[in-house]
């Protein structure tokens, strides 16, 4: 059986490691631009791989001011879980 709590925590760790949800949104926009851009599939795949090596907007440095803080989704700031 799948342990969703453990899976959720691992996903949260990966997102935080890459710079938070702001950087994740920037990655999605960047990959969308690559996919819609001109070039061969091989060129697009290489560009996407390179883009994923640098989290966030193209050329943005880790920890830059426009990124969400790494602690944005800590247990203290999360909304309480409501049982259905």
HTML snippet that shows the backbone in 3Dmol.js (N, CA, C, O; Angstrom):
<script src="https://3Dmol.org/build/3Dmol-min.js"></script>
<div id="view" style="width:600px;height:400px;position:relative"></div>
<script>
const pdb = `
ATOM      1  N   UNK A   1       0.838  -1.174   0.000  1.00  0.00           N
ATOM      2  CA  UNK A   1       0.000   0.000   0.000  1.00  0.00           C
ATOM      3  C   UNK A   1       0.890   1.247   0.000  1.00  0.00           C
ATOM      4  O   UNK A   1       1.979   1.228   0.573  1.00  0.00           O
ATOM      5  N   UNK A   2       0.445   2.297  -0.622  1.00  0.00           N
ATOM      6  CA  UNK A   2       1.201   3.531  -0.764  1.00  0.00           C
ATOM      7  C   UNK A   2       1.055   4.368   0.503  1.00  0.00           C
ATOM      8  O   UNK A   2      -0.050   4.567   1.007  1.00  0.00           O
ATOM      9  N   UNK A   3       2.183   4.852   1.007  1.00  0.00           N
ATOM     10  CA  UNK A   3       2.182   5.728   2.174  1.00  0.00           C
ATOM     11  C   UNK A   3       2.151   7.168   1.658  1.00  0.00           C
ATOM     12  O   UNK A   3       3.192   7.744   1.341  1.00  0.00           O
ATOM     13  N   UNK A   4       0.951   7.742   1.576  1.00  0.00           N
ATOM     14  CA  UNK A   4       0.785   9.078   0.996  1.00  0.00           C
ATOM     15  C   UNK A   4       1.445  10.158   1.831  1.00  0.00           C
ATOM     16  O   UNK A   4       1.922  11.155   1.288  1.00  0.00           O
ATOM     17  N   UNK A   5       1.478   9.976   3.136  1.00  0.00           N
ATOM     18  CA  UNK A   5       2.118  10.973   3.990  1.00  0.00           C
ATOM     19  C   UNK A   5       3.614  11.042   3.692  1.00  0.00           C
ATOM     20  O   UNK A   5       4.182  12.128   3.575  1.00  0.00           O
ATOM     21  N   UNK A   6       4.235   9.896   3.571  1.00  0.00           N
ATOM     22  CA  UNK A   6       5.662   9.849   3.267  1.00  0.00           C
ATOM     23  C   UNK A   6       5.932  10.400   1.862  1.00  0.00           C
ATOM     24  O   UNK A   6       6.906  11.122   1.653  1.00  0.00           O
ATOM     25  N   UNK A   7       5.083  10.063   0.921  1.00  0.00           N
ATOM     26  CA  UNK A   7       5.207  10.550  -0.446  1.00  0.00           C
ATOM     27  C   UNK A   7       5.054  12.075  -0.503  1.00  0.00           C
ATOM     28  O   UNK A   7       5.795  12.755  -1.213  1.00  0.00           O
ATOM     29  N   UNK A   8       4.088  12.600   0.252  1.00  0.00           N
ATOM     30  CA  UNK A   8       3.869  14.047   0.315  1.00  0.00           C
ATOM     31  C   UNK A   8       5.068  14.754   0.919  1.00  0.00           C
ATOM     32  O   UNK A   8       5.497  15.787   0.405  1.00  0.00           O
ATOM     33  N   UNK A   9       5.613  14.220   1.993  1.00  0.00           N
ATOM     34  CA  UNK A   9       6.783  14.829   2.631  1.00  0.00           C
ATOM     35  C   UNK A   9       7.990  14.826   1.693  1.00  0.00           C
ATOM     36  O   UNK A   9       8.741  15.800   1.654  1.00  0.00           O
ATOM     37  N   UNK A  10       8.183  13.749   0.943  1.00  0.00           N
ATOM     38  CA  UNK A  10       9.296  13.673  -0.010  1.00  0.00           C
ATOM     39  C   UNK A  10       9.119  14.709  -1.120  1.00  0.00           C
ATOM     40  O   UNK A  10      10.081  15.368  -1.514  1.00  0.00           O
ATOM     41  N   UNK A  11       7.896  14.854  -1.625  1.00  0.00           N
ATOM     42  CA  UNK A  11       7.623  15.851  -2.659  1.00  0.00           C
ATOM     43  C   UNK A  11       7.885  17.252  -2.117  1.00  0.00           C
ATOM     44  O   UNK A  11       8.453  18.093  -2.814  1.00  0.00           O
ATOM     45  N   UNK A  12       7.478  17.503  -0.885  1.00  0.00           N
ATOM     46  CA  UNK A  12       7.695  18.808  -0.252  1.00  0.00           C
ATOM     47  C   UNK A  12       9.197  19.096  -0.117  1.00  0.00           C
ATOM     48  O   UNK A  12       9.637  20.223  -0.345  1.00  0.00           O
ATOM     49  N   UNK A  13       9.977  18.081   0.250  1.00  0.00           N
ATOM     50  CA  UNK A  13      11.429  18.234   0.370  1.00  0.00           C
ATOM     51  C   UNK A  13      12.052  18.598  -0.974  1.00  0.00           C
ATOM     52  O   UNK A  13      12.917  19.471  -1.045  1.00  0.00           O
ATOM     53  N   UNK A  14      11.613  17.928  -2.036  1.00  0.00           N
ATOM     54  CA  UNK A  14      12.161  18.190  -3.376  1.00  0.00           C
ATOM     55  C   UNK A  14      11.830  19.609  -3.815  1.00  0.00           C
ATOM     56  O   UNK A  14      12.689  20.308  -4.353  1.00  0.00           O
ATOM     57  N   UNK A  15      10.597  20.038  -3.590  1.00  0.00           N
ATOM     58  CA  UNK A  15      10.194  21.397  -3.970  1.00  0.00           C
ATOM     59  C   UNK A  15      11.008  22.421  -3.182  1.00  0.00           C
ATOM     60  O   UNK A  15      11.503  23.392  -3.753  1.00  0.00           O
ATOM     61  N   UNK A  16      11.148  22.210  -1.878  1.00  0.00           N
ATOM     62  CA  UNK A  16      11.926  23.133  -1.050  1.00  0.00           C
ATOM     63  C   UNK A  16      13.391  23.165  -1.480  1.00  0.00           C
ATOM     64  O   UNK A  16      14.012  24.228  -1.492  1.00  0.00           O
ATOM     65  N   UNK A  17      13.935  22.018  -1.830  1.00  0.00           N
ATOM     66  CA  UNK A  17      15.337  21.948  -2.262  1.00  0.00           C
ATOM     67  C   UNK A  17      15.557  22.745  -3.551  1.00  0.00           C
ATOM     68  O   UNK A  17      16.628  23.316  -3.756  1.00  0.00           O
ATOM     69  N   UNK A  18      14.546  22.780  -4.412  1.00  0.00           N
ATOM     70  CA  UNK A  18      14.665  23.504  -5.687  1.00  0.00           C
ATOM     71  C   UNK A  18      14.323  24.980  -5.564  1.00  0.00           C
ATOM     72  O   UNK A  18      14.379  25.703  -6.559  1.00  0.00           O
ATOM     73  N   UNK A  19      13.971  25.446  -4.375  1.00  0.00           N
ATOM     74  CA  UNK A  19      13.730  26.870  -4.189  1.00  0.00           C
ATOM     75  C   UNK A  19      12.305  27.245  -3.857  1.00  0.00           C
ATOM     76  O   UNK A  19      11.981  28.433  -3.864  1.00  0.00           O
ATOM     77  N   UNK A  20      11.450  26.309  -3.571  1.00  0.00           N
ATOM     78  CA  UNK A  20      10.069  26.609  -3.192  1.00  0.00           C
ATOM     79  C   UNK A  20       9.121  26.612  -4.374  1.00  0.00           C
ATOM     80  O   UNK A  20       9.508  26.342  -5.511  1.00  0.00           O
ATOM     81  N   UNK A  21       7.877  26.924  -4.078  1.00  0.00           N
ATOM     82  CA  UNK A  21       6.846  26.866  -5.115  1.00  0.00           C
ATOM     83  C   UNK A  21       7.018  27.958  -6.169  1.00  0.00           C
ATOM     84  O   UNK A  21       6.636  27.770  -7.324  1.00  0.00           O
ATOM     85  N   UNK A  22       7.585  29.085  -5.782  1.00  0.00           N
ATOM     86  CA  UNK A  22       7.831  30.156  -6.766  1.00  0.00           C
ATOM     87  C   UNK A  22       8.791  29.695  -7.839  1.00  0.00           C
ATOM     88  O   UNK A  22       8.565  29.930  -9.026  1.00  0.00           O
ATOM     89  N   UNK A  23       9.869  29.034  -7.425  1.00  0.00           N
ATOM     90  CA  UNK A  23      10.846  28.520  -8.385  1.00  0.00           C
ATOM     91  C   UNK A  23      10.227  27.405  -9.237  1.00  0.00           C
ATOM     92  O   UNK A  23      10.530  27.279 -10.423  1.00  0.00           O
ATOM     93  N   UNK A  24       9.362  26.604  -8.624  1.00  0.00           N
ATOM     94  CA  UNK A  24       8.701  25.530  -9.361  1.00  0.00           C
ATOM     95  C   UNK A  24       7.818  26.104 -10.470  1.00  0.00           C
ATOM     96  O   UNK A  24       7.800  25.583 -11.585  1.00  0.00           O
ATOM     97  N   UNK A  25       7.090  27.173 -10.161  1.00  0.00           N
ATOM     98  CA  UNK A  25       6.247  27.827 -11.175  1.00  0.00           C
ATOM     99  C   UNK A  25       7.107  28.401 -12.301  1.00  0.00           C
ATOM    100  O   UNK A  25       6.738  28.325 -13.473  1.00  0.00           O
ATOM    101  N   UNK A  26       8.248  28.973 -11.939  1.00  0.00           N
ATOM    102  CA  UNK A  26       9.156  29.514 -12.955  1.00  0.00           C
ATOM    103  C   UNK A  26       9.682  28.396 -13.851  1.00  0.00           C
ATOM    104  O   UNK A  26       9.811  28.575 -15.062  1.00  0.00           O
ATOM    105  N   UNK A  27       9.984  27.244 -13.254  1.00  0.00           N
ATOM    106  CA  UNK A  27      10.452  26.089 -14.034  1.00  0.00           C
ATOM    107  C   UNK A  27       9.398  25.657 -15.046  1.00  0.00           C
ATOM    108  O   UNK A  27       9.717  25.379 -16.202  1.00  0.00           O
ATOM    109  N   UNK A  28       8.144  25.602 -14.610  1.00  0.00           N
ATOM    110  CA  UNK A  28       7.056  25.181 -15.496  1.00  0.00           C
ATOM    111  C   UNK A  28       6.906  26.156 -16.663  1.00  0.00           C
ATOM    112  O   UNK A  28       6.738  25.740 -17.810  1.00  0.00           O
ATOM    113  N   UNK A  29       6.969  27.453 -16.364  1.00  0.00           N
ATOM    114  CA  UNK A  29       6.865  28.457 -17.429  1.00  0.00           C
ATOM    115  C   UNK A  29       8.029  28.339 -18.405  1.00  0.00           C
ATOM    116  O   UNK A  29       7.844  28.439 -19.618  1.00  0.00           O
ATOM    117  N   UNK A  30       9.228  28.126 -17.870  1.00  0.00           N
ATOM    118  CA  UNK A  30      10.410  28.004 -18.717  1.00  0.00           C
ATOM    119  C   UNK A  30      10.308  26.770 -19.614  1.00  0.00           C
ATOM    120  O   UNK A  30      10.611  26.845 -20.805  1.00  0.00           O
ATOM    121  N   UNK A  31       9.883  25.638 -19.053  1.00  0.00           N
ATOM    122  CA  UNK A  31       9.750  24.414 -19.846  1.00  0.00           C
ATOM    123  C   UNK A  31       8.654  24.556 -20.899  1.00  0.00           C
ATOM    124  O   UNK A  31       8.784  24.041 -22.010  1.00  0.00           O
ATOM    125  N   UNK A  32       7.573  25.255 -20.547  1.00  0.00           N
ATOM    126  CA  UNK A  32       6.506  25.504 -21.525  1.00  0.00           C
ATOM    127  C   UNK A  32       7.017  26.325 -22.696  1.00  0.00           C
ATOM    128  O   UNK A  32       6.671  26.055 -23.846  1.00  0.00           O
ATOM    129  N   UNK A  33       7.839  27.326 -22.408  1.00  0.00           N
ATOM    130  CA  UNK A  33       8.423  28.144 -23.457  1.00  0.00           C
ATOM    131  C   UNK A  33       9.343  27.343 -24.360  1.00  0.00           C
ATOM    132  O   UNK A  33       9.361  27.535 -25.576  1.00  0.00           O
ATOM    133  N   UNK A  34      10.103  26.446 -23.757  1.00  0.00           N
ATOM    134  CA  UNK A  34      11.002  25.589 -24.537  1.00  0.00           C
ATOM    135  C   UNK A  34      10.180  24.675 -25.451  1.00  0.00           C
ATOM    136  O   UNK A  34      10.496  24.518 -26.630  1.00  0.00           O
ATOM    137  N   UNK A  35       9.119  24.073 -24.892  1.00  0.00           N
ATOM    138  CA  UNK A  35       8.296  23.144 -25.669  1.00  0.00           C
ATOM    139  C   UNK A  35       7.604  23.829 -26.835  1.00  0.00           C
ATOM    140  O   UNK A  35       7.455  23.234 -27.902  1.00  0.00           O
ATOM    141  N   UNK A  36       7.177  25.081 -26.643  1.00  0.00           N
ATOM    142  CA  UNK A  36       6.473  25.811 -27.702  1.00  0.00           C
ATOM    143  C   UNK A  36       7.425  26.499 -28.670  1.00  0.00           C
ATOM    144  O   UNK A  36       7.005  26.965 -29.729  1.00  0.00           O
ATOM    145  N   UNK A  37       8.688  26.564 -28.318  1.00  0.00           N
ATOM    146  CA  UNK A  37       9.663  27.271 -29.141  1.00  0.00           C
ATOM    147  C   UNK A  37      10.051  26.505 -30.398  1.00  0.00           C
ATOM    148  O   UNK A  37       9.586  25.394 -30.652  1.00  0.00           O
ATOM    149  N   UNK A  38      10.903  27.131 -31.158  1.00  0.00           N
ATOM    150  CA  UNK A  38      11.372  26.521 -32.405  1.00  0.00           C
ATOM    151  C   UNK A  38      12.553  25.606 -32.112  1.00  0.00           C
ATOM    152  O   UNK A  38      13.244  25.754 -31.104  1.00  0.00           O
ATOM    153  N   UNK A  39      12.763  24.669 -33.007  1.00  0.00           N
ATOM    154  CA  UNK A  39      13.886  23.757 -32.880  1.00  0.00           C
ATOM    155  C   UNK A  39      13.439  22.312 -32.949  1.00  0.00           C
ATOM    156  O   UNK A  39      12.252  21.999 -32.869  1.00  0.00           O
ATOM    157  N   UNK A  40      14.414  21.448 -33.100  1.00  0.00           N
ATOM    158  CA  UNK A  40      14.108  20.021 -33.187  1.00  0.00           C
ATOM    159  C   UNK A  40      13.786  19.474 -31.798  1.00  0.00           C
ATOM    160  O   UNK A  40      14.070  20.112 -30.784  1.00  0.00           O
ATOM    161  N   UNK A  41      13.199  18.303 -31.769  1.00  0.00           N
ATOM    162  CA  UNK A  41      12.872  17.648 -30.508  1.00  0.00           C
ATOM    163  C   UNK A  41      14.150  17.419 -29.694  1.00  0.00           C
ATOM    164  O   UNK A  41      14.148  17.557 -28.471  1.00  0.00           O
ATOM    165  N   UNK A  42      15.223  17.075 -30.374  1.00  0.00           N
ATOM    166  CA  UNK A  42      16.499  16.850 -29.704  1.00  0.00           C
ATOM    167  C   UNK A  42      17.003  18.144 -29.049  1.00  0.00           C
ATOM    168  O   UNK A  42      17.475  18.123 -27.912  1.00  0.00           O
ATOM    169  N   UNK A  43      16.901  19.264 -29.765  1.00  0.00           N
ATOM    170  CA  UNK A  43      17.321  20.555 -29.223  1.00  0.00           C
ATOM    171  C   UNK A  43      16.464  20.951 -28.027  1.00  0.00           C
ATOM    172  O   UNK A  43      16.978  21.456 -27.029  1.00  0.00           O
ATOM    173  N   UNK A  44      15.153  20.719 -28.129  1.00  0.00           N
ATOM    174  CA  UNK A  44      14.258  21.054 -27.032  1.00  0.00           C
ATOM    175  C   UNK A  44      14.540  20.199 -25.799  1.00  0.00           C
ATOM    176  O   UNK A  44      14.513  20.705 -24.676  1.00  0.00           O
ATOM    177  N   UNK A  45      14.809  18.917 -25.996  1.00  0.00           N
ATOM    178  CA  UNK A  45      15.114  18.028 -24.879  1.00  0.00           C
ATOM    179  C   UNK A  45      16.395  18.466 -24.177  1.00  0.00           C
ATOM    180  O   UNK A  45      16.467  18.452 -22.949  1.00  0.00           O
ATOM    181  N   UNK A  46      17.407  18.856 -24.952  1.00  0.00           N
ATOM    182  CA  UNK A  46      18.662  19.318 -24.373  1.00  0.00           C
ATOM    183  C   UNK A  46      18.441  20.616 -23.600  1.00  0.00           C
ATOM    184  O   UNK A  46      18.960  20.777 -22.495  1.00  0.00           O
ATOM    185  N   UNK A  47      17.672  21.544 -24.178  1.00  0.00           N
ATOM    186  CA  UNK A  47      17.385  22.812 -23.513  1.00  0.00           C
ATOM    187  C   UNK A  47      16.597  22.588 -22.218  1.00  0.00           C
ATOM    188  O   UNK A  47      16.857  23.244 -21.209  1.00  0.00           O
ATOM    189  N   UNK A  48      15.640  21.668 -22.250  1.00  0.00           N
ATOM    190  CA  UNK A  48      14.852  21.368 -21.052  1.00  0.00           C
ATOM    191  C   UNK A  48      15.731  20.757 -19.961  1.00  0.00           C
ATOM    192  O   UNK A  48      15.602  21.108 -18.788  1.00  0.00           O
ATOM    193  N   UNK A  49      16.622  19.847 -20.344  1.00  0.00           N
ATOM    194  CA  UNK A  49      17.546  19.255 -19.372  1.00  0.00           C
ATOM    195  C   UNK A  49      18.439  20.306 -18.740  1.00  0.00           C
ATOM    196  O   UNK A  49      18.667  20.292 -17.530  1.00  0.00           O
ATOM    197  N   UNK A  50      18.942  21.212 -19.558  1.00  0.00           N
ATOM    198  CA  UNK A  50      19.782  22.298 -19.041  1.00  0.00           C
ATOM    199  C   UNK A  50      18.982  23.218 -18.130  1.00  0.00           C
ATOM    200  O   UNK A  50      19.487  23.674 -17.105  1.00  0.00           O
ATOM    201  N   UNK A  51      17.727  23.493 -18.504  1.00  0.00           N
ATOM    202  CA  UNK A  51      16.878  24.375 -17.702  1.00  0.00           C
ATOM    203  C   UNK A  51      16.604  23.772 -16.323  1.00  0.00           C
ATOM    204  O   UNK A  51      16.555  24.497 -15.329  1.00  0.00           O
ATOM    205  N   UNK A  52      16.427  22.464 -16.260  1.00  0.00           N
ATOM    206  CA  UNK A  52      16.125  21.827 -14.987  1.00  0.00           C
ATOM    207  C   UNK A  52      17.331  21.763 -14.053  1.00  0.00           C
ATOM    208  O   UNK A  52      17.175  21.556 -12.849  1.00  0.00           O
ATOM    209  N   UNK A  53      18.522  21.939 -14.600  1.00  0.00           N
ATOM    210  CA  UNK A  53      19.711  21.966 -13.754  1.00  0.00           C
ATOM    211  C   UNK A  53      19.788  23.251 -12.949  1.00  0.00           C
ATOM    212  O   UNK A  53      20.452  23.293 -11.914  1.00  0.00           O
ATOM    213  N   UNK A  54      19.104  24.320 -13.418  1.00  0.00           N
ATOM    214  CA  UNK A  54      19.104  25.619 -12.763  1.00  0.00           C
ATOM    215  C   UNK A  54      17.671  25.947 -12.352  1.00  0.00           C
ATOM    216  O   UNK A  54      16.901  26.449 -13.172  1.00  0.00           O
ATOM    217  N   UNK A  55      17.293  25.671 -11.087  1.00  0.00           N
ATOM    218  CA  UNK A  55      15.915  25.904 -10.650  1.00  0.00           C
ATOM    219  C   UNK A  55      15.483  27.358 -10.789  1.00  0.00           C
ATOM    220  O   UNK A  55      16.287  28.272 -10.606  1.00  0.00           O
ATOM    221  N   UNK A  56      14.224  27.563 -11.109  1.00  0.00           N
ATOM    222  CA  UNK A  56      13.663  28.909 -11.206  1.00  0.00           C
ATOM    223  C   UNK A  56      13.787  29.488 -12.595  1.00  0.00           C
ATOM    224  O   UNK A  56      13.928  28.763 -13.579  1.00  0.00           O
ATOM    225  N   UNK A  57      13.731  30.805 -12.660  1.00  0.00           N
ATOM    226  CA  UNK A  57      13.787  31.519 -13.933  1.00  0.00           C
ATOM    227  C   UNK A  57      15.143  31.343 -14.596  1.00  0.00           C
ATOM    228  O   UNK A  57      16.129  31.077 -13.908  1.00  0.00           O
ATOM    229  N   UNK A  58      15.217  31.483 -15.912  1.00  0.00           N
ATOM    230  CA  UNK A  58      16.493  31.324 -16.618  1.00  0.00           C
ATOM    231  C   UNK A  58      17.555  32.270 -16.066  1.00  0.00           C
ATOM    232  O   UNK A  58      17.344  33.481 -15.995  1.00  0.00           O
ATOM    233  N   UNK A  59      18.681  31.717 -15.681  1.00  0.00           N
ATOM    234  CA  UNK A  59      19.802  32.519 -15.213  1.00  0.00           C
ATOM    235  C   UNK A  59      19.658  33.048 -13.802  1.00  0.00           C
ATOM    236  O   UNK A  59      20.568  33.715 -13.309  1.00  0.00           O
ATOM    237  N   UNK A  60      18.547  32.776 -13.134  1.00  0.00           N
ATOM    238  CA  UNK A  60      18.349  33.279 -11.771  1.00  0.00           C
ATOM    239  C   UNK A  60      19.264  32.516 -10.815  1.00  0.00           C
ATOM    240  O   UNK A  60      19.442  31.303 -10.929  1.00  0.00           O
ATOM    241  N   UNK A  61      19.824  33.244  -9.892  1.00  0.00           N
ATOM    242  CA  UNK A  61      20.700  32.630  -8.897  1.00  0.00           C
ATOM    243  C   UNK A  61      19.856  32.017  -7.791  1.00  0.00           C
ATOM    244  O   UNK A  61      18.769  32.511  -7.490  1.00  0.00           O
ATOM    245  N   UNK A  62      20.353  30.941  -7.185  1.00  0.00           N
ATOM    246  CA  UNK A  62      19.663  30.350  -6.048  1.00  0.00           C
ATOM    247  C   UNK A  62      19.567  31.364  -4.922  1.00  0.00           C
ATOM    248  O   UNK A  62      20.524  32.081  -4.629  1.00  0.00           O
ATOM    249  N   UNK A  63      18.403  31.414  -4.297  1.00  0.00           N
ATOM    250  CA  UNK A  63      18.215  32.310  -3.175  1.00  0.00           C
ATOM    251  C   UNK A  63      18.005  33.755  -3.562  1.00  0.00           C
ATOM    252  O   UNK A  63      18.108  34.635  -2.708  1.00  0.00           O
ATOM    253  N   UNK A  64      17.715  34.030  -4.825  1.00  0.00           N
ATOM    254  CA  UNK A  64      17.506  35.412  -5.235  1.00  0.00           C
ATOM    255  C   UNK A  64      16.228  35.960  -4.602  1.00  0.00           C
ATOM    256  O   UNK A  64      15.378  35.200  -4.139  1.00  0.00           O
ATOM    257  N   UNK A  65      16.107  37.267  -4.588  1.00  0.00           N
ATOM    258  CA  UNK A  65      15.029  37.935  -3.865  1.00  0.00           C
ATOM    259  C   UNK A  65      13.640  37.606  -4.403  1.00  0.00           C
ATOM    260  O   UNK A  65      12.676  37.644  -3.639  1.00  0.00           O
ATOM    261  N   UNK A  66      13.503  37.284  -5.697  1.00  0.00           N
ATOM    262  CA  UNK A  66      12.171  37.061  -6.246  1.00  0.00           C
ATOM    263  C   UNK A  66      11.627  35.677  -5.951  1.00  0.00           C
ATOM    264  O   UNK A  66      10.466  35.404  -6.257  1.00  0.00           O
ATOM    265  N   UNK A  67      12.406  34.814  -5.380  1.00  0.00           N
ATOM    266  CA  UNK A  67      11.958  33.465  -5.059  1.00  0.00           C
ATOM    267  C   UNK A  67      11.260  33.433  -3.712  1.00  0.00           C
ATOM    268  O   UNK A  67      11.539  34.240  -2.825  1.00  0.00           O
ATOM    269  N   UNK A  68      10.349  32.482  -3.579  1.00  0.00           N
ATOM    270  CA  UNK A  68       9.671  32.304  -2.301  1.00  0.00           C
ATOM    271  C   UNK A  68      10.666  31.785  -1.272  1.00  0.00           C
ATOM    272  O   UNK A  68      11.575  31.036  -1.629  1.00  0.00           O
ATOM    273  N   UNK A  69      10.521  32.158  -0.023  1.00  0.00           N
ATOM    274  CA  UNK A  69      11.442  31.669   0.995  1.00  0.00           C
ATOM    275  C   UNK A  69      11.328  30.167   1.152  1.00  0.00           C
ATOM    276  O   UNK A  69      10.256  29.596   0.952  1.00  0.00           O
ATOM    277  N   UNK A  70      12.422  29.528   1.507  1.00  0.00           N
ATOM    278  CA  UNK A  70      12.450  28.079   1.636  1.00  0.00           C
ATOM    279  C   UNK A  70      11.537  27.581   2.744  1.00  0.00           C
ATOM    280  O   UNK A  70      11.111  26.427   2.695  1.00  0.00           O
ATOM    281  N   UNK A  71      11.225  28.383   3.721  1.00  0.00           N
ATOM    282  CA  UNK A  71      10.412  27.965   4.854  1.00  0.00           C
ATOM    283  C   UNK A  71       8.922  28.246   4.670  1.00  0.00           C
ATOM    284  O   UNK A  71       8.164  28.189   5.639  1.00  0.00           O
ATOM    285  N   UNK A  72       8.492  28.544   3.458  1.00  0.00           N
ATOM    286  CA  UNK A  72       7.118  28.959   3.230  1.00  0.00           C
ATOM    287  C   UNK A  72       6.084  27.907   3.580  1.00  0.00           C
ATOM    288  O   UNK A  72       4.929  28.255   3.828  1.00  0.00           O
ATOM    289  N   UNK A  73       6.452  26.630   3.611  1.00  0.00           N
ATOM    290  CA  UNK A  73       5.482  25.577   3.854  1.00  0.00           C
ATOM    291  C   UNK A  73       5.954  24.677   4.989  1.00  0.00           C
ATOM    292  O   UNK A  73       5.932  23.452   4.867  1.00  0.00           O
ATOM    293  N   UNK A  74       6.372  25.277   6.073  1.00  0.00           N
ATOM    294  CA  UNK A  74       6.806  24.518   7.239  1.00  0.00           C
ATOM    295  C   UNK A  74       5.586  24.121   8.048  1.00  0.00           C
ATOM    296  O   UNK A  74       4.511  24.683   7.838  1.00  0.00           O
ATOM    297  N   UNK A  75       5.714  23.178   8.960  1.00  0.00           N
ATOM    298  CA  UNK A  75       4.553  22.775   9.762  1.00  0.00           C
ATOM    299  C   UNK A  75       3.913  23.951  10.500  1.00  0.00           C
ATOM    300  O   UNK A  75       2.702  23.950  10.724  1.00  0.00           O
ATOM    301  N   UNK A  76       4.705  24.950  10.878  1.00  0.00           N
ATOM    302  CA  UNK A  76       4.163  26.096  11.597  1.00  0.00           C
ATOM    303  C   UNK A  76       3.308  26.994  10.707  1.00  0.00           C
ATOM    304  O   UNK A  76       2.397  27.655  11.206  1.00  0.00           O
ATOM    305  N   UNK A  77       3.579  27.032   9.396  1.00  0.00           N
ATOM    306  CA  UNK A  77       2.855  27.926   8.506  1.00  0.00           C
ATOM    307  C   UNK A  77       1.774  27.224   7.693  1.00  0.00           C
ATOM    308  O   UNK A  77       0.968  27.888   7.041  1.00  0.00           O
ATOM    309  N   UNK A  78       1.741  25.906   7.719  1.00  0.00           N
ATOM    310  CA  UNK A  78       0.718  25.167   6.972  1.00  0.00           C
ATOM    311  C   UNK A  78      -0.639  25.300   7.622  1.00  0.00           C
ATOM    312  O   UNK A  78      -0.752  25.426   8.842  1.00  0.00           O
ATOM    313  N   UNK A  79      -1.661  25.270   6.801  1.00  0.00           N
ATOM    314  CA  UNK A  79      -3.028  25.280   7.324  1.00  0.00           C
ATOM    315  C   UNK A  79      -3.308  23.918   7.938  1.00  0.00           C
ATOM    316  O   UNK A  79      -2.821  22.905   7.438  1.00  0.00           O
ATOM    317  N   UNK A  80      -4.079  23.879   9.005  1.00  0.00           N
ATOM    318  CA  UNK A  80      -4.395  22.572   9.619  1.00  0.00           C
ATOM    319  C   UNK A  80      -5.208  21.697   8.671  1.00  0.00           C
ATOM    320  O   UNK A  80      -6.051  22.186   7.919  1.00  0.00           O
ATOM    321  N   UNK A  81      -4.946  20.425   8.721  1.00  0.00           N
ATOM    322  CA  UNK A  81      -5.659  19.452   7.887  1.00  0.00           C
ATOM    323  C   UNK A  81      -7.061  19.241   8.447  1.00  0.00           C
ATOM    324  O   UNK A  81      -7.243  19.021   9.645  1.00  0.00           O
ATOM    325  N   UNK A  82      -8.027  19.311   7.574  1.00  0.00           N
ATOM    326  CA  UNK A  82      -9.406  19.069   7.991  1.00  0.00           C
ATOM    327  C   UNK A  82      -9.848  17.691   7.543  1.00  0.00           C
ATOM    328  O   UNK A  82      -9.715  17.335   6.372  1.00  0.00           O
ATOM    329  N   UNK A  83     -10.376  16.918   8.480  1.00  0.00           N
ATOM    330  CA  UNK A  83     -10.886  15.589   8.147  1.00  0.00           C
ATOM    331  C   UNK A  83     -12.226  15.723   7.444  1.00  0.00           C
ATOM    332  O   UNK A  83     -13.039  16.587   7.775  1.00  0.00           O
ATOM    333  N   UNK A  84     -12.441  14.848   6.462  1.00  0.00           N
ATOM    334  CA  UNK A  84     -13.714  14.894   5.715  1.00  0.00           C
ATOM    335  C   UNK A  84     -14.704  13.952   6.316  1.00  0.00           C
ATOM    336  O   UNK A  84     -15.831  13.847   5.831  1.00  0.00           O
TER     337      UNK A  84
END
`;
const viewer = $3Dmol.createViewer("view");
viewer.addModel(pdb, "pdb");
viewer.setStyle({}, {cartoon: {color: "spectrum"}});
viewer.zoomTo();
viewer.render();
</script>
